[in-house]
Amino acid sequence: MSDQDAPGGSGVLDLLERIGSVVLPVGIALYALLYLGIQQVYGVFNVSPEQAGIDQATMFGRLVGCLVLLVLGGALVIGALVAAGWLADKVTGGRLARLTRAVRERAWAAAVLGAVWCGATYWGFLGYLGLAEGVELLSIVLVATGIGVVAFLVPFRLLRRRSGGRAGMKIMIAAFTGIGLGFALIGQMESDAVRLATTGRGSIVLSLVGFQEQWVVAATPGKGVPLRGGVSLLLLGEHDGTYSFYDCARQETFRRPTGATALHQVVLEPDREEGFTCDDLVPEPAASPAQ
């Protein structure tokens, strides 16, 4: 007996197909925007990922690892929401499930919900452009509703006429969800990169997307004299025989040949206190010997 003939087999395959039709567009949109976000992060330090030695293969590996972590976290959230919905349906005697089916069967109602949801995903893009600072929740709801009604309501209503159109609407909503999450992550990544550049304190978000926060003390080989007074430098990477450093105390990026640079006191992702600043990276002058 084949899988299709097995009891419940078609239901399992249908469920997997539904999950794939949602997860795949979200993942593709997130990957594309995380790639853009990594460029923004290195741009804060006035270098490109390529100048820091981050090639396409390395970038792909780091971002896929980030997506896996997002899937693990998202599965917990979705699972909890499904469990909460199931419990609410049981408490209401099945009324919640009937209400959900009624909304899905009414084309205009489903189109309105999808349009408002896609409109809300634009808020991440507006935040990326710097237009969402200091805006109240009511304004967010009004803007999201306005964008959704103007741009998505009628197209979604037309898509609801056919089963193929309903599947296309589902894919569009999933893709816009990934885009909205991606822009929200880009905003957080850039904000954390600015904090790292100005205070020397990293973040878990930068670590999750694969940005390696590695601090070193650089010196000239043979002489043993530390560069820049022995201040700890952020090693951005190495490319074509050249190190890229960021001096947090002086707020500047510079490069040195690898053959003319020795690295000491290497620390990966140090645990900084809340009040830590770039001035704390400057070593205290050695005390003069007693007279």
Residue pairs with C-beta under 8 A, 6 or more apart in sequence:
2 9
3 9
3 12
3 13
4 10
4 13
21 167
21 170
21 171
21 174
22 170
22 174
23 71
23 174
24 174
25 171
25 174
25 175
25 178
26 174
26 175
26 177
26 178
26 181
27 67
27 71
27 178
28 175
28 178
29 175
29 176
29 177
29 178
29 179
29 181
29 182
30 67
30 70
30 178
30 181
30 182
30 185
31 63
31 64
31 67
32 182
33 178
33 179
33 182
33 183
33 185
33 186
34 63
34 66
34 67
34 182
34 185
34 186
34 209
35 59
35 63
36 182
36 186
37 182
37 185
37 186
37 189
37 190
37 209
38 49
38 54
38 59
38 62
38 63
38 189
38 209
38 210
38 211
39 48
39 49
40 186
40 189
40 190
40 193
41 189
41 190
41 193
41 206
41 209
41 211
42 48
42 49
42 51
42 52
42 54
42 236
44 190
44 193
44 194
44 196
44 197
45 193
45 197
45 234
45 236
45 244
45 246
45 253
46 253
47 236
47 237
47 244
47 253
49 59
50 239
51 236
51 237
51 239
51 244
52 236
52 237
52 238
52 239
52 244
53 237
53 238
53 239
54 62
54 237
59 210
61 210
62 209
62 210
63 209
63 210
65 210
66 208
66 209
66 210
69 208
85 96
88 96
89 95
89 96
89 97
102 109
103 109
103 110
103 113
104 110
107 157
107 160
107 161
108 157
110 156
110 160
111 152
111 153
111 154
111 156
111 157
111 159
111 160
112 148
112 149
112 153
114 152
114 156
114 169
114 172
114 173
115 148
115 149
115 151
115 152
115 153
115 156
116 144
116 145
116 148
116 149
117 148
117 173
117 176
117 177
118 147
118 148
118 151
118 152
118 172
118 173
118 176
119 143
119 144
119 145
119 146
119 147
119 148
119 149
119 151
119 152
120 140
120 144
120 148
120 180
121 176
121 177
121 179
121 180
121 181
122 143
122 144
122 147
122 180
123 132
123 140
123 143
123 144
123 180
124 179
124 180
124 181
124 182
124 183
124 184
124 186
124 187
125 179
125 180
125 183
126 132
126 143
127 133
127 183
127 184
127 187
128 183
128 186
128 187
132 140
156 169
156 172
158 165
159 165
159 166
159 168
159 169
160 166
160 169
185 205
185 209
188 205
189 205
189 206
189 209
192 202
192 203
192 205
192 206
193 206
193 211
195 201
195 203
196 202
196 203
196 206
196 213
196 234
197 246
197 248
197 251
198 248
198 251
198 278
199 248
199 272
199 276
199 277
199 278
200 234
200 248
200 272
200 276
200 277
200 278
200 280
200 281
201 272
201 274
201 276
202 213
202 269
202 270
202 272
206 213
207 213
207 269
212 237
212 268
212 269
213 234
213 268
213 269
213 270
214 234
214 235
214 266
214 267
214 268
214 269
215 232
215 233
215 234
215 235
215 265
215 266
215 267
215 268
215 270
215 281
216 232
216 233
216 235
216 263
216 264
216 265
216 266
216 267
217 226
217 227
217 230
217 231
217 232
217 233
217 263
217 264
217 265
218 226
218 227
218 228
218 233
218 243
218 245
218 256
218 261
218 262
218 263
218 264
219 225
219 226
219 227
219 261
219 262
219 264
220 227
220 260
220 261
220 262
221 259
221 260
221 261
221 262
226 264
227 233
227 256
227 261
228 247
228 249
228 250
229 282
229 283
230 283
231 247
231 248
231 249
231 281
231 282
231 283
232 248
232 265
232 267
232 281
233 245
233 246
233 247
233 248
234 245
234 246
234 247
234 248
235 243
235 244
235 245
235 263
236 244
236 245
236 246
236 253
237 243
237 244
238 244
238 258
241 257
241 258
241 259
242 255
242 256
242 257
242 258
243 255
243 256
243 257
243 258
243 261
244 253
244 254
244 255
245 253
245 254
245 255
245 256
246 252
246 253
247 253
247 254
248 278
248 281
249 278
249 279
249 281
249 282
251 278
